[in-house]
Amino acid sequence: MKITIVGAGGNIGKRITAEAAYRNHELHLITSKEVSEFQLENTDKVSTEKVDIFNTEQLASVFKNSDVVISSYAPPHDDTDILIDASKSLVTAAKEAGTRLIAVGGAGSLKVSDDLLLIDAPNFPEEYKAIAQSHLTVLETVYKPEKNLNWTNVSPSAYIFEGERTGNFRIGEDQLISNENGDSSISMEDFAVGVLNEVETPAYSKKRFTIGY
């Protein structure tokens, strides 16, 4: 498949890139970094390009020949609501290009019970509330109302960390995935596996899903 990855140089983006390269997909990375900086084993079908995410027409042109676009774009910490306009630009560009869009979302919008979201739970860390709220706004106002694009929004667990690729995890929809101790976590490496599984075997068109242990 021809896959374009937006935000490929970020922590999650690098894992998604590595997993996609491992599976021998043809990759076009939207990043300011060079291919050599990704330290991929297979770089024969990998290229990079720097594109302003708010330049919708340029994005659409870049997306044109892609089978799927994956976005792991992360906004600046001091202005997380930039994510809203960035997501609108991604959606418009993907529609113009006629391609599928899979976007990394947040965990805060997941349910911990029938009437309580993780972001509203008493123990949700204050320092993550701004980005969690931005992701929630994007899910509710940008993706869910979108009827004309083949989109998927994928949420990590409450704690996503640098770890190992085990290939052993669970998939859910709107409910936070937790283990028997109440811990909710996923490694970036296994998160990337789940994302690429969705690329290759689509199951959540116009839906959100989540990945966790």
KEDRENZA-415920 format. One record per residue: residue number from 0; residue in three letters; chain; x, z, y of N, C-alpha, C, O, CB in turn. Coordinates in steps of 0.02 Angstrom, whole numbers. Each point is the difference from the previous one (the first is absolute). Glycine has a CB too. Layout:
<atoms>
ATOM    n  res  chain     npx     npz     npy    capx    capz    capy     cpx     cpz     cpy     opx     opz     opy    cbpx    cbpz    cbpy
ATOM  NUM  ala      A       X       Z       Y       X       Z       Y       X       Z       Y       X       Z       Y       X       Z       Y
...
</atoms>
This chain:
<atoms>
ATOM    n  res  chain     npx     npz     npy    capx    capz    capy     cpx     cpz     cpy     opx     opz     opy    cbpx    cbpz    cbpy
ATOM    0  met      A      41       0     -60     -41       0      60      43       0      63      57      25      -1    -147      36     -62
ATOM    1  lys      A      64     -89     116      32       4      65     -29      60      38     -59       1      16      79    -127     -13
ATOM    2  ile      A      22     175      10     -23      63      30      37      11      66      61      -3       3     -86      51    -116
ATOM    3  thr      A     -13     -36     166      28      20      64      -8      76       7     -55      26     -12      30    -139      65
ATOM    4  ile      A      78     148     -35      -2      72       7      16      19      72      55     -13      24     -21      28    -145
ATOM    5  val      A     -83      16     154       9      23      69      24      73      -2     -27      41     -38     -64    -120      80
ATOM    6  gly      A     141      94      -2      28      68      -2      43      11     -61       4      55     -26    -103     -14      89
ATOM    7  ala      A     132     -94     -85      38       3     -62      60      48       5      25      23     -52     -60    -140      29
ATOM    8  gly      A      58     131      83      59      42       7     -14      74       2      47      40       3       3    -133      56
ATOM    9  gly      A    -113     114     -60     -17      71       1       8      31     -68      15     -34     -49     -95      12     141
ATOM   10  asn      A      70      87     -96      10      36     -63     -44     -27     -57      25     -13     -55       6     114     122
ATOM   11  ile      A     -95    -108     -53     -45     -26     -51      10     -75      -8      -1     -26     -56     -83     116      82
ATOM   12  gly      A      93    -125      30      10     -72      -2      60     -21     -43      -4     -50     -35     -47      44     147
ATOM   13  lys      A     105      44    -109      59     -16     -40     -14       6     -75      25     -38     -40      48      78     134
ATOM   14  arg      A    -114      10    -111     -18       8     -72     -46     -56     -23       7     -25     -56       5     150      68
ATOM   15  ile      A     -59    -144      30     -45     -56     -17      41     -64      -7     -12     -40     -45     -84      95     105
ATOM   16  thr      A     143     -65     -14      43     -59      -3      41      -1     -64       5     -51     -34       1      50     159
ATOM   17  ala      A      24      58    -142      41       4     -61     -42     -14     -62      23     -35     -46      52     118     103
ATOM   18  glu      A    -135     -56     -60     -44     -11     -58     -21     -73      -5      -1     -28     -55     -40     147      64
ATOM   19  ala      A      25    -149      48     -20     -71       0      57     -45     -19     -10     -49     -36     -74      74     125
ATOM   20  ala      A     145      -9     -66      59     -39     -19      15       7     -74      19     -47     -34      27      61     150
ATOM   21  tyr      A     -54      48    -142      10      13     -71     -47     -42     -43      18     -21     -55      18     138      83
ATOM   22  arg      A     -96    -129      -2     -49     -41     -36       7     -74      13     -40     -41     -22     -37     138      27
ATOM   23  asn      A     130    -115      32      20     -69      11     -49     -40      43      -8     -60     -10      64      66     -99
ATOM   24  his      A     -90      27     156     -43     -35      46      42     -31      56      56      21      13    -152      57     -39
ATOM   25  glu      A      68    -129      58      33     -31      57     -20      41      62     -59       5      16      59    -122     -70
ATOM   26  leu      A      49     144      89     -14      49      53      22     -25      69      54     -28       9     -41     117     -93
ATOM   27  his      A     -56     -78     133      17     -10      70     -10      66      34     -57      25       5      23    -149      -6
ATOM   28  leu      A      87     154      25      -2      68      28      -2      -2      76      43     -30      32      20      72    -132
ATOM   29  ile      A    -114      -9     128      -5       5      73      36      64      20     -26      55      -7     -86    -118      10
ATOM   30  thr      A     173      55      22      44      56      15      57     -25      44      14     -60       2     -44     117    -111
ATOM   31  ser      A      62     -11     144      59     -17      40      64       3     -42      54     -16      24    -111      60      78
ATOM   32  lys      A      51     -23    -165      58       7     -44      16     -66     -36     -43     -43      -7      15     165      -8
ATOM   33  glu      A      91    -127      -6      21     -58     -40     -14      14     -73      -7      57     -21      97     -86     105
ATOM   34  val      A     -94     -25    -123     -14       8     -72      52      45     -33     -18      40     -44     -35    -155      42
ATOM   35  ser      A     116     109      22      54      39     -31     -10      75       7      25      39     -41      51    -134      64
ATOM   36  glu      A    -112     116      29     -10      71      12     -49      32     -49      -4      61      -5      28     -82     125
ATOM   37  phe      A     -61     -20    -157     -50      26     -47      30      16     -68     -32      33     -41     -55     -97     101
ATOM   38  gln      A     148      40     -72      36      14     -62     -42     -16     -62      -7      41     -46      71      48     106
ATOM   39  leu      A     -93    -148     -59     -41     -23     -56      43     -33     -53      50     -32      16    -148      17      61
ATOM   40  glu      A      79      23    -139      36     -32     -54     -12     -76       1      46     -39     -15     -54     144     -54
ATOM   41  asn      A     -52    -124      86     -18     -71       0     -20     -21      71     -52      21      25      13     -14    -146
ATOM   42  thr      A      81     -46     154     -14     -21      69      -8     -76       6      -3     -25      56      67     124     -16
ATOM   43  asp      A     -67    -134     -95      -5     -73       2     -64     -23      34      -2     -54      31      69      49    -135
ATOM   44  lys      A    -120      45      99     -64     -20      28     -24      49      53     -59      16       4      30     -71    -112
ATOM   45  val      A      76      79     150     -16      48      52      25     -25      67      58     -20       6     -54     115     -89
ATOM   46  ser      A     -47     -93     134      21     -18      68     -28      52      48     -47      36     -17      50    -160     -12
ATOM   47  thr      A      26     129      89     -23      47      50     -15     -35      65      27     -54      14      41     145     -68
ATOM   48  glu      A    -111     -60      94     -16     -27      66     -26      57      44     -36      44     -24       8    -159     -26
ATOM   49  lys      A      48     113     113     -23      51      47     -60     -27      38       4     -52      33     112     100     -22
ATOM   50  val      A    -173     -14     -17     -62     -22      32     -33      60      34      -3      55     -28     -12    -148     -58
ATOM   51  asp      A     -10      83     147     -37      52      35     -69       6     -32     -38     -48      -2     101      26     110
ATOM   52  ile      A     -79      81    -133     -64       9     -36     -60     -12      46     -56     -12     -25     113      95     -51
ATOM   53  phe      A     -47     -79     141     -55     -11      46      -7     -73      22     -46     -18      36      62     134       4
ATOM   54  asn      A      30    -158     -63      -4     -72      12     -40     -31     -57      28     -24     -49      84      22     112
ATOM   55  thr      A    -177       4     -56     -45     -18     -55       9     -72     -22      -2     -15     -60     -79      98     102
ATOM   56  glu      A      90    -128       4       7     -71     -17      64     -12     -39       0     -39     -48     -64       7     150
ATOM   57  gln      A     118      65     -83      63      -7     -36      -7      30     -70      25     -28     -49      39      31     157
ATOM   58  leu      A     -97      54    -112     -12      31     -66     -39     -48     -45      18     -10     -58     -17     125     111
ATOM   59  ala      A     -54    -144     -26     -41     -46     -39      41     -58     -26      -9     -21     -57     -91      53     124
ATOM   60  ser      A     145     -58     -26      43     -55     -20      47      21     -57      11     -38     -47     -17      -8     164
ATOM   61  val      A      32     107    -111      45      26     -52     -38      12     -66      27     -11     -54      45      64     144
ATOM   62  phe      A    -134     -29     -83     -40      16     -59     -26     -62     -37     -22       5     -57     -11     101     114
ATOM   63  lys      A      34    -163     -24     -36     -60     -23      12     -18     -73     -47     -18     -36      53     -22     153
ATOM   64  asn      A      55      43    -139      16     -22     -68       5      57     -50      27      -8     -55      33     -87     105
ATOM   65  ser      A     -86     154     -32       5      58     -44     -61       6     -44     -56     -14      21     125      72      65
ATOM   66  asp      A     -57     -38    -148     -56      16     -45     -31      67      18     -60      11      -8     114     -78     -83
ATOM   67  val      A     -12     112     116     -22      66      20      48      28      52      60     -13      -3    -114      33    -110
ATOM   68  val      A      27      18     159      41      37      50      -8      74     -15     -55      24     -10      41    -115      98
ATOM   69  ile      A      71     126     -90      -1      73      -8      27      30      65      54     -19      23     -39      12    -150
ATOM   70  ser      A     -52      53     157      23      33      61      13      74     -13     -44      37     -23     -19    -119      92
ATOM   71  ser      A     123     104     -54      16      71       0      23      20      70      41      45       9      -9     -48    -133
ATOM   72  tyr      A     -60     -31     173      17      14      70     -13      73      17     -53      27     -17      26    -146      48
ATOM   73  ala      A      75     150       3      -7      70      21       8       3      76      49     -25      26      -3      68    -138
ATOM   74  pro      A     -94     -14     147       3       4      73      50      53      22      21      42     -40    -139     -80      47
ATOM   75  pro      A     138      38      57      44      53      25     -35      67      -2     -60       5       8     118     -87      66
ATOM   76  his      A     -19     135     -86     -28      67      -8     -36      24      63     -47      40      -4     137     -15     -77
ATOM   77  asp      A     -68     -49     140     -29      25      62     -59     -42      24     -28      14      53     140      30     -24
ATOM   78  asp      A    -131     -95     -67     -57     -41      19     -31     -32     -62       3     -61      -9      48      38     123
ATOM   79  thr      A     -79      65    -157     -23     -24     -65     -59     -47       5     -12     -40     -46      53     146      -3
ATOM   80  asp      A     -79    -103     104     -59     -43       6      18     -74      10     -43     -43      -2     -18     140      49
ATOM   81  ile      A     126    -111     -36      22     -70       1     -18     -33     -67      -9     -61      -3     103      89      83
ATOM   82  leu      A     -98      13    -132     -18     -26     -66     -67     -36       1     -10     -48     -38      74     142     -13
ATOM   83  ile      A    -110     -74      95     -67     -30       2       5     -73      23     -26     -45     -33     -25     157      57
ATOM   84  asp      A      85    -124      32       8     -69      24      44     -41     -46     -11     -60      -9      -4     101     126
ATOM   85  ala      A      66      -9    -146      42     -36     -48     -40     -23     -60       9     -56     -25      90     123      63
ATOM   86  ser      A    -144     -24     -61     -41     -18     -58     -49     -55      17     -13     -44     -41      24     160      -1
ATOM   87  lys      A     -39    -115     101     -45     -53      22      37     -67       2     -27     -52     -20     -39     134      88
ATOM   88  ser      A     129     -81     -45      40     -60       2      15     -26     -70      -3     -61     -12      54     100     120
ATOM   89  leu      A     -35       6    -153      13     -19     -70     -61     -32     -32       5     -51     -34      79     144      26
ATOM   90  val      A    -142     -63      19     -63     -25     -29     -16     -70      27     -16     -45     -38     -26     164      25
ATOM   91  thr      A      47    -126      79     -15     -65      30      48     -54     -25     -20     -56     -15     -24     115     117
ATOM   92  ala      A     109     -42    -106      50     -48     -23     -11     -19     -73       6     -59     -18      75     107     100
ATOM   93  ala      A     -97       1    -123     -12     -15     -71     -61     -44      -9      -1     -44     -42      53     153      11
ATOM   94  lys      A    -104     -97      72     -60     -43      -4      16     -71      22     -21     -48     -33     -52     147      56
ATOM   95  glu      A     111    -106      30      19     -67      24      42     -37     -52      -5     -60      -8       1     103     127
ATOM   96  ala      A      46      -4    -154      44     -31     -50     -35     -10     -67      26     -36     -43      71      90     100
ATOM   97  gly      A    -155     -24     -65     -37      -7     -63      34      34     -58      -1     -25     -56     -43     -81      99
ATOM   98  thr      A      75     164     -30      36      35     -53     -28      71     -10     -37      25      43     140     -93     -17
ATOM   99  arg      A     -85      99     -80     -21      68     -15      45      50      37      59     -15      10    -103     -21    -123
ATOM  100  leu      A      17      93     132      39      52      34      -8      66     -36     -55      24     -10      41     -84     120
ATOM  101  ile      A      70      90    -130       2      67     -28      38      44      49      58     -14      14     -63     -29    -135
ATOM  102  ala      A     -27      96     146      31      42      51       7      71     -25     -47      28     -30      -1    -100     119
ATOM  103  val      A     105     102     -77      12      70     -17     -36      43      51      10      -7      61     102     -19    -114
ATOM  104  gly      A    -155      70      29     -37      45      44      26      71      -5      59      11     -17    -159     -83       4
ATOM  105  gly      A      57     120      28      20      70      -2     -40      40     -50     -51     -22     -26      84      13     145
ATOM  106  ala      A      -8      70    -133     -34      44     -48     -55      42      33     -45      24     -34     150     -21     -33
ATOM  107  gly      A    -101       5     133     -46      44      35     -73     -19      -6     -44      43       6     135     -21      71
ATOM  108  ser      A    -105     -86     -90     -69     -24      -6     -29      10     -70     -58     -16     -11      84     -67      99
ATOM  109  leu      A      14     109    -134     -24      11     -68     -42      64      -3      12      47      38      89    -106     -84
ATOM  110  lys      A    -149      61       0     -43      58      -7      32      53     -46      27     -16     -53    -127     -58      71
ATOM  111  val      A      96     136       4      20      55     -44     -61      33     -31       6      36     -49      96     -16     120
ATOM  112  ser      A    -160     -35     -43     -65      18     -30     -51     -49      28      17     -43      40      14     168     -52
ATOM  113  asp      A     -93    -119     -10     -50     -49      20     -10      -5      75     -15     -54      25     -41      76    -132
ATOM  114  asp      A      66      33     143     -13       0      72      60      22      42      -8      22      56    -111       0     -84
ATOM  115  leu      A     180     -28      -1      59      20      37      57     -49     -11      20     -14     -57     -55     133      47
ATOM  116  leu      A      61    -147      65      59     -43      -3      63      43       3       0      55      28     -64    -150      27
ATOM  117  leu      A     118      68     -83      64      36       0      21      19      71      24      55      12       9    -116    -116
ATOM  118  ile      A     -42      15     152      21      13      69     -36      60      30      26      33      45      -2    -155     -32
ATOM  119  asp      A     -84     137     -38     -40      55      27       9      65     -40     -30      51      17     -52    -135      23
ATOM  120  ala      A     123      82     -92      12      60     -40      40      51      40      42     -20      40     -45     -49    -146
ATOM  121  pro      A     -10     133      96      34      52      40      76      -1      -4      34      19      48    -134      50     -65
ATOM  122  asn      A     127     -91     -39      72       2      -9      35     -66      16      59      -9     -14     -77      94     -72
ATOM  123  phe      A     -19    -133     117      32     -64      17      50      11      56     -18      29      52     -86     -92     -88
ATOM  124  pro      A     167      40      27      53      13      50     -17     -31      69     -17     -58       4     101      62     -97
ATOM  125  glu      A     -78      36     144     -17     -22      68      43     -59      22     -23     -44      36     -11     161      -8
ATOM  126  glu      A      98    -118     -50      45     -53      23     -17     -69     -28      24     -51      26      64     137     -18
ATOM  127  tyr      A    -131     -89     -59     -19     -64     -29     -71     -21      20     -24     -52     -22     100      76     -74
ATOM  128  lys      A    -108      16     138     -70     -15      16      -8     -64      41     -48     -37     -10      25     159       7
ATOM  129  ala      A      69    -135      49      -7     -59      43       3     -64     -41     -43     -43       7      95     106      88
ATOM  130  ile      A      -2     -69    -138       7     -61     -40     -57      -5     -51     -24     -54     -15     149      57      30
ATOM  131  ala      A    -146      54     -42     -55       0     -48     -65     -23      33     -38     -38     -29      93     132     -34
ATOM  132  gln      A     -66     -71     125     -60     -21      36       2     -75      16     -51     -34      -3      41     150      52
ATOM  133  ser      A      69    -140     -31       7     -72      14     -15     -41     -62     -35     -51       5     121      76      83
ATOM  134  his      A     -60      -5    -145     -14     -35     -62     -75       3     -17     -28     -49     -24     144      75     -17
ATOM  135  leu      A    -147      31      52     -71       8     -13     -41     -47      45     -47     -32     -23      66     152     -11
ATOM  136  thr      A      -1    -123      98     -34     -45      47       7     -72     -22     -49     -39       3      69     121      90
ATOM  137  val      A      39    -101    -113      12     -69     -23     -43     -16     -61     -31     -53      -3     148      58      47
ATOM  138  leu      A    -119      40     -92     -40     -12     -61     -73      -8      17     -33     -45     -25     115     111     -41
ATOM  139  glu      A    -108     -22     109     -72       1      15     -22     -55      49     -56     -25      -5      59     147     -17
ATOM  140  thr      A      41    -140      69     -21     -47      53      30     -69      -5     -27     -48      28      14     146      43
ATOM  141  val      A      68    -105    -108      32     -66      -6     -13     -31     -69     -22     -57      -5     110      93      86
ATOM  142  tyr      A     -75       3    -134      -6     -29     -67     -71       1     -29     -26     -52     -20     143      88       2
ATOM  143  lys      A    -148      22      17     -65       4     -33     -53     -47      29     -40     -27     -39      68     144      14
ATOM  144  pro      A     -29    -129      90     -50     -47      26      18     -74     -11     -41     -44      11      13     130      74
ATOM  145  glu      A      89     -99    -108      24     -69      -6     -29     -35     -62      12      20     -56      94      14     114
ATOM  146  lys      A    -145     -86     -46     -35     -35     -54      32     -67     -19     -13     -26     -54     -91      81      93
ATOM  147  asn      A     147     -82       5      24     -68     -11      71      -4     -27      26     -55     -13    -101      21     104
ATOM  148  leu      A     108      91     -98      68       2     -25       4      35     -67     -35      49     -11      77     -49     129
ATOM  149  asn      A      -1     -26    -163      13      33     -63      53      54      13      60     -13      -7     -89     -92     -61
ATOM  150  trp      A       7     165      85      45      54      18      -1      56     -52     -49       8     -36      32     -36     157
ATOM  151  thr      A      71      66    -123       4      61     -40      40      50      40      53     -16      27     -61     -48    -137
ATOM  152  asn      A     -16     126     112      36      54      33      20      50     -54     -42      21     -39     -21     -37     149
ATOM  153  val      A     126      35    -112      23      43     -54      30      65      28      46      -2      41     -24    -100    -113
ATOM  154  ser      A     -49     158      51      21      66      24      48      33     -50     -12      -2     -60     -97      15     123
ATOM  155  pro      A     163      16     -38      42      40     -44     -32      68     -12     -53      15      27     156     -74      15
ATOM  156  ser      A     -72     100     -83     -23      69      -8      20      40      62      32     -26      46     -21      17    -172
ATOM  157  ala      A     -28      73     127      14      42      58      75       4      14      21       2      58    -124      64     -83
ATOM  158  tyr      A     143     -66     -28      73       4       7      31     -61     -33      -6     -10     -60       3     138      61
ATOM  159  ile      A      37    -169      40      35     -59     -27      74      10      13      20      16      57    -120     -93     -38
ATOM  160  phe      A     141      68     -69      70      20       4      46     -51     -32     -22     -42     -40     -14     161      40
ATOM  161  glu      A      99    -115      17      51     -42     -31      14      28     -69      20      58      -7      32     -88     119
ATOM  162  gly      A     -63     -10    -163       7      26     -68      19     -54     -50      46     -39      11    -128     126      17
ATOM  163  glu      A      45     -89     -84      16     -46     -54     -58     -46     -14     -58      15      15     136      70     -64
ATOM  164  arg      A     -62    -141      18     -50     -47     -24     -15      18     -73      40     -15     -44       0     -77     124
ATOM  165  thr      A     -97     124     -91     -18      19     -69     -53     -47     -29      -2     -10     -61      29     129      89
ATOM  166  gly      A     -68    -149      15     -54     -43     -24     -59      39     -26     -49     -29     -24     133     -55      -5
ATOM  167  asn      A     -80     151      33     -55      43     -24     -34      33      59      28      44      32      33     -24    -141
ATOM  168  phe      A    -122     -41     123     -38      28      56     -73     -17     -11     -18     -36     -47     115      25     126
ATOM  169  arg      A    -140      39     -36     -71     -14      -4     -24     -37      62      31       3      53     -47     100    -124
ATOM  170  ile      A     -40    -138      62     -31     -37      55     -69      29      13     -37      15     -47     101    -120      17
ATOM  171  gly      A     -81     113      94     -67      23      19     -25     -42      58      32     -47      22      -6     164     -62
ATOM  172  glu      A     -85     -99      65     -28     -36      57       1      44      63      46      -4      40    -119     -63    -118
ATOM  173  asp      A      22     108      87      -4      39      62      17      74      -8       3      37      48     -88    -117     -11
ATOM  174  gln      A      97     101     -99      14      70     -14      75      12      -4      35     -39     -33    -144      50     -29
ATOM  175  leu      A     134      41      94      71      17      -4      18      16     -73     -36      38     -33      34       6     151
ATOM  176  ile      A      56     -73    -143      23      13     -68      46      60       0      50       2      37     -60    -124     -67
ATOM  177  ser      A      -6     172     -10      40      61      -5      11      18     -73     -39     -21     -43      -6      62     154
ATOM  178  asn      A      98      -3    -124      12      22     -69     -36      67     -12     -37      24      42     149     -84     -45
ATOM  179  glu      A    -100      89     -56     -36      61     -19      18      60      45     -36      49       1      34     -93    -118
ATOM  180  asn      A      58      38     153      20      54      46     -25     -12      72      13      39      45      88     -20    -117
ATOM  181  gly      A    -137     -74      81     -24     -17      66      49     -38      43     -13     -12      59     -56     112     -67
ATOM  182  asp      A     126    -120     -21      51     -37      37     -17     -75       0     -20     -27     -51     108     114      21
ATOM  183  ser      A     -81    -118      87     -14     -72       7      63     -35      23      23      10      56    -145      13     -29
ATOM  184  ser      A     151     -65     -71      63     -31      18      10     -66     -36     -33     -15     -50      81     127      70
ATOM  185  ile      A      -3    -152       7      20     -64     -31      69     -18      29      13       9      59    -135     -48     -73
ATOM  186  ser      A     165      13     -28      64     -25      26     -11     -67      34     -46     -37     -18     110      98     -73
ATOM  187  met      A     -21     -77     140      -5     -65      32      10     -56     -50     -30     -54       5      72     105     102
ATOM  188  glu      A       0     -38    -156      15     -50     -51     -61     -16     -43     -15     -58     -13     134      97      12
ATOM  189  asp      A    -154      13     -20     -61     -11     -40     -57     -26      43     -43     -38     -24      79     129     -54
ATOM  190  phe      A     -38     -71     141     -50     -28      46       9     -75       4     -49     -38       0      47     146      67
ATOM  191  ala      A      65    -130     -62      14     -72       3     -22     -36     -64     -25     -56       3     121      80      73
ATOM  192  val      A     -87       9    -133     -23     -30     -63     -76     -10       2     -25     -53     -19     120     109     -44
ATOM  193  gly      A    -131      -5      88     -73      -6       5     -22     -55      46     -49     -35     -13      42     154     -11
ATOM  194  val      A      43    -127      80     -17     -53      47      12     -69     -32     -43     -44       6      74     120      90
ATOM  195  leu      A      25     -85    -129      14     -65     -31     -46     -14     -59     -15     -57     -14     134      68      50
ATOM  196  asn      A    -141      42     -71     -49     -11     -53     -64     -29      30     -32     -43     -30      80     138     -37
ATOM  197  glu      A     -67     -70     125     -60     -26      34      10     -71      24     -47     -40       0      18     156      35
ATOM  198  val      A      90    -133     -14      15     -68      20     -11     -48     -59     -31     -52       7     116      94      78
ATOM  199  glu      A     -59     -23    -142       0     -44     -59     -66       1     -37     -21     -50     -30     143      68      20
ATOM  200  thr      A    -156      39      10     -64       6     -34     -50      33      47     -11      60      -5      68     -52    -109
ATOM  201  pro      A     -87     -46     158     -44      28      52     -60      36     -30     -35     -27     -44      72     -63     121
ATOM  202  ala      A     -50     150     -53     -58      39     -22     -38      32      58     -54      26      -9     114      -4     -97
ATOM  203  tyr      A     -30     -25     166     -30      36      57      -6     -44      61      23      17      55      25      89     -99
ATOM  204  ser      A     -80    -164      35     -13     -44      57     -52      31      46     -53      23     -21      80    -123     -50
ATOM  205  lys      A     -10     102     136     -44      29      52     -16      73     -15     -55      24      12       6    -137       9
ATOM  206  lys      A     100     148     -47      -7      71     -16      65      36      16      53     -31      11    -137       4    -100
ATOM  207  arg      A      80      93      91      58      43       3      11      31     -70     -47      16     -35      28      10     160
ATOM  208  phe      A      82     -18    -144      14      38     -60      61      45      13      33      -7      51     -81     -85    -125
ATOM  209  thr      A      60     138      28      55      47       9      40       6     -64     -25     -13     -55     -42      75     141
ATOM  210  ile      A     129     -41     -79      47       5     -56      29      71      -1      23      24      51       5    -148     -44
ATOM  211  gly      A     -28     156     -65      27      68      -4      14      21     -72     -20     -34     -47     -41      62     150
ATOM  212  tyr      A      95      27    -110      17      26     -67     -57      43     -28       6      26     -55     116     -28      86
</atoms>
